[in-house]
Amino acid sequence: MLCNCHALLKGRLVRAFVVFAAILILLQITLVLVKTGQTASERDPLADALVIFQELGHRTPLLRHNFTQRLLCWIPSRPSSVRTKARHVWATWASRCDKTVFISAEPSDEVPTVVLPLPEGRDHLTIKSMAAFSYLYDHHLHEFDWFLKADDDTYVVIENLRLLLSRHSSSQAHVFGYHIDHETLKQGYLSGGAGYVLSREALRVMVEEGVRKDR
């Protein structure tokens, strides 16, 4: 029986490479966990995963692509959701924005929070969003090019978003998001859960011509 030695050797080299890569990944994970300075019994498995994500992500050149337009991300959250949702959002994708603020009724030591004393609950989401955009208009309009709104249970690939936004000018009124048709709202609205992003000019128009027009 003839033996295809070339194919056999190639298969062994591939398997050896896979094993070697797996060992390197395990070593990287081990080093990251050691850097936390905690024992196995003290560590939160989810927190460990987030640390690994950050450490590996910050070592990936593709995730450090240089975009010139500045992005502010704002995320509505409740005081009761900080430990279960918000801190994990901050530990992963939200830390890749140029600035991130969590809008909440109470301050937090775990995430960068802007306190707006507004009632919580789904019935008050519109009021909370308008108050948040007014705050961004007053404090950050000229510091950033784009303003992303996302929930604390949303995951955003910031690098993909930056690539999309780099093709557009923030000096023009642009809004990107998932549009939902509505029976009583002729223009419909953007899904808050999916997240949406406004250019600097769109934020200006929305606040000056919308939120504050009749004041």
Contacts in CASP RR format, 6 or more apart in sequence:
PFRMAT RR
TARGET T0000
AUTHOR 0000-0000-0000
METHOD contacts of the structure
MODEL  1
MLCNCHALLKGRLVRAFVVFAAILILLQITLVLVKTGQTASERDPLADAL
VIFQELGHRTPLLRHNFTQRLLCWIPSRPSSVRTKARHVWATWASRCDKT
VFISAEPSDEVPTVVLPLPEGRDHLTIKSMAAFSYLYDHHLHEFDWFLKA
DDDTYVVIENLRLLLSRHSSSQAHVFGYHIDHETLKQGYLSGGAGYVLSR
EALRVMVEEGVRKDR
28 55 0 8 1.000
28 56 0 8 1.000
29 52 0 8 1.000
32 51 0 8 1.000
32 52 0 8 1.000
32 55 0 8 1.000
32 56 0 8 1.000
33 43 0 8 1.000
33 48 0 8 1.000
33 51 0 8 1.000
33 52 0 8 1.000
35 51 0 8 1.000
35 55 0 8 1.000
36 43 0 8 1.000
36 48 0 8 1.000
36 51 0 8 1.000
46 88 0 8 1.000
47 91 0 8 1.000
50 88 0 8 1.000
50 91 0 8 1.000
50 92 0 8 1.000
51 91 0 8 1.000
53 91 0 8 1.000
53 92 0 8 1.000
54 91 0 8 1.000
54 92 0 8 1.000
54 95 0 8 1.000
57 63 0 8 1.000
58 64 0 8 1.000
62 159 0 8 1.000
63 96 0 8 1.000
63 159 0 8 1.000
65 159 0 8 1.000
65 162 0 8 1.000
65 163 0 8 1.000
67 162 0 8 1.000
67 163 0 8 1.000
67 165 0 8 1.000
67 166 0 8 1.000
68 166 0 8 1.000
69 145 0 8 1.000
69 146 0 8 1.000
69 162 0 8 1.000
69 165 0 8 1.000
69 166 0 8 1.000
69 170 0 8 1.000
70 98 0 8 1.000
70 99 0 8 1.000
70 143 0 8 1.000
70 144 0 8 1.000
70 145 0 8 1.000
70 146 0 8 1.000
71 97 0 8 1.000
71 98 0 8 1.000
71 99 0 8 1.000
71 144 0 8 1.000
71 145 0 8 1.000
71 146 0 8 1.000
71 147 0 8 1.000
71 148 0 8 1.000
71 158 0 8 1.000
71 161 0 8 1.000
71 162 0 8 1.000
71 165 0 8 1.000
72 97 0 8 1.000
72 98 0 8 1.000
72 99 0 8 1.000
72 100 0 8 1.000
72 101 0 8 1.000
72 136 0 8 1.000
72 140 0 8 1.000
72 143 0 8 1.000
72 144 0 8 1.000
72 146 0 8 1.000
72 147 0 8 1.000
72 148 0 8 1.000
73 94 0 8 1.000
73 97 0 8 1.000
73 99 0 8 1.000
73 100 0 8 1.000
73 101 0 8 1.000
73 148 0 8 1.000
73 149 0 8 1.000
73 150 0 8 1.000
73 156 0 8 1.000
73 158 0 8 1.000
74 100 0 8 1.000
74 101 0 8 1.000
74 102 0 8 1.000
74 103 0 8 1.000
74 114 0 8 1.000
74 132 0 8 1.000
74 136 0 8 1.000
74 147 0 8 1.000
74 148 0 8 1.000
74 149 0 8 1.000
75 86 0 8 1.000
75 89 0 8 1.000
75 94 0 8 1.000
75 100 0 8 1.000
75 101 0 8 1.000
75 102 0 8 1.000
75 103 0 8 1.000
75 149 0 8 1.000
75 150 0 8 1.000
75 151 0 8 1.000
75 152 0 8 1.000
75 154 0 8 1.000
76 102 0 8 1.000
76 103 0 8 1.000
76 104 0 8 1.000
76 125 0 8 1.000
76 128 0 8 1.000
76 129 0 8 1.000
76 132 0 8 1.000
76 149 0 8 1.000
76 151 0 8 1.000
76 152 0 8 1.000
77 85 0 8 1.000
77 86 0 8 1.000
77 102 0 8 1.000
77 103 0 8 1.000
77 104 0 8 1.000
77 111 0 8 1.000
77 152 0 8 1.000
78 104 0 8 1.000
78 105 0 8 1.000
78 120 0 8 1.000
78 121 0 8 1.000
79 104 0 8 1.000
79 105 0 8 1.000
79 106 0 8 1.000
79 108 0 8 1.000
81 152 0 8 1.000
82 102 0 8 1.000
82 104 0 8 1.000
82 108 0 8 1.000
82 110 0 8 1.000
82 111 0 8 1.000
83 110 0 8 1.000
85 152 0 8 1.000
85 153 0 8 1.000
86 102 0 8 1.000
86 104 0 8 1.000
86 108 0 8 1.000
86 110 0 8 1.000
86 111 0 8 1.000
86 152 0 8 1.000
87 110 0 8 1.000
87 111 0 8 1.000
89 111 0 8 1.000
89 152 0 8 1.000
89 153 0 8 1.000
89 154 0 8 1.000
89 155 0 8 1.000
90 100 0 8 1.000
90 102 0 8 1.000
90 110 0 8 1.000
90 111 0 8 1.000
90 112 0 8 1.000
92 155 0 8 1.000
93 155 0 8 1.000
93 156 0 8 1.000
93 157 0 8 1.000
93 158 0 8 1.000
94 100 0 8 1.000
94 156 0 8 1.000
96 158 0 8 1.000
96 159 0 8 1.000
97 148 0 8 1.000
97 158 0 8 1.000
98 144 0 8 1.000
99 140 0 8 1.000
99 143 0 8 1.000
99 144 0 8 1.000
100 112 0 8 1.000
101 112 0 8 1.000
101 113 0 8 1.000
101 114 0 8 1.000
102 108 0 8 1.000
102 111 0 8 1.000
102 112 0 8 1.000
102 113 0 8 1.000
102 114 0 8 1.000
102 152 0 8 1.000
103 113 0 8 1.000
103 114 0 8 1.000
103 116 0 8 1.000
103 128 0 8 1.000
103 131 0 8 1.000
103 132 0 8 1.000
103 135 0 8 1.000
104 113 0 8 1.000
104 114 0 8 1.000
104 115 0 8 1.000
104 116 0 8 1.000
105 115 0 8 1.000
105 116 0 8 1.000
105 117 0 8 1.000
105 118 0 8 1.000
105 119 0 8 1.000
105 120 0 8 1.000
106 113 0 8 1.000
106 115 0 8 1.000
107 113 0 8 1.000
107 115 0 8 1.000
114 132 0 8 1.000
114 135 0 8 1.000
116 128 0 8 1.000
116 131 0 8 1.000
116 132 0 8 1.000
116 135 0 8 1.000
118 124 0 8 1.000
118 127 0 8 1.000
118 128 0 8 1.000
118 131 0 8 1.000
119 127 0 8 1.000
129 149 0 8 1.000
130 211 0 8 1.000
132 149 0 8 1.000
133 147 0 8 1.000
133 198 0 8 1.000
133 203 0 8 1.000
133 206 0 8 1.000
133 207 0 8 1.000
133 211 0 8 1.000
134 207 0 8 1.000
134 211 0 8 1.000
134 212 0 8 1.000
136 147 0 8 1.000
136 203 0 8 1.000
137 203 0 8 1.000
137 204 0 8 1.000
137 207 0 8 1.000
140 147 0 8 1.000
141 200 0 8 1.000
141 203 0 8 1.000
141 204 0 8 1.000
142 200 0 8 1.000
144 200 0 8 1.000
145 165 0 8 1.000
145 170 0 8 1.000
145 199 0 8 1.000
145 200 0 8 1.000
146 165 0 8 1.000
146 170 0 8 1.000
146 197 0 8 1.000
146 198 0 8 1.000
146 199 0 8 1.000
146 200 0 8 1.000
147 197 0 8 1.000
147 198 0 8 1.000
147 199 0 8 1.000
147 200 0 8 1.000
147 203 0 8 1.000
148 156 0 8 1.000
148 161 0 8 1.000
148 195 0 8 1.000
148 196 0 8 1.000
148 197 0 8 1.000
149 192 0 8 1.000
149 195 0 8 1.000
149 196 0 8 1.000
149 197 0 8 1.000
149 198 0 8 1.000
150 156 0 8 1.000
150 192 0 8 1.000
150 193 0 8 1.000
150 195 0 8 1.000
151 192 0 8 1.000
151 193 0 8 1.000
151 195 0 8 1.000
154 193 0 8 1.000
154 194 0 8 1.000
154 195 0 8 1.000
156 195 0 8 1.000
161 197 0 8 1.000
164 176 0 8 1.000
165 176 0 8 1.000
165 197 0 8 1.000
168 174 0 8 1.000
168 199 0 8 1.000
169 199 0 8 1.000
170 199 0 8 1.000
170 200 0 8 1.000
170 201 0 8 1.000
171 199 0 8 1.000
171 200 0 8 1.000
171 201 0 8 1.000
172 199 0 8 1.000
172 201 0 8 1.000
173 199 0 8 1.000
173 201 0 8 1.000
173 202 0 8 1.000
173 205 0 8 1.000
174 198 0 8 1.000
174 199 0 8 1.000
174 201 0 8 1.000
174 202 0 8 1.000
175 190 0 8 1.000
175 196 0 8 1.000
175 197 0 8 1.000
175 198 0 8 1.000
175 199 0 8 1.000
175 202 0 8 1.000
176 196 0 8 1.000
176 197 0 8 1.000
177 190 0 8 1.000
177 191 0 8 1.000
177 194 0 8 1.000
177 195 0 8 1.000
177 196 0 8 1.000
177 197 0 8 1.000
178 190 0 8 1.000
178 191 0 8 1.000
178 194 0 8 1.000
178 195 0 8 1.000
178 196 0 8 1.000
179 188 0 8 1.000
179 189 0 8 1.000
179 190 0 8 1.000
179 191 0 8 1.000
180 188 0 8 1.000
180 189 0 8 1.000
180 190 0 8 1.000
180 191 0 8 1.000
181 188 0 8 1.000
182 188 0 8 1.000
182 189 0 8 1.000
190 196 0 8 1.000
198 206 0 8 1.000
END
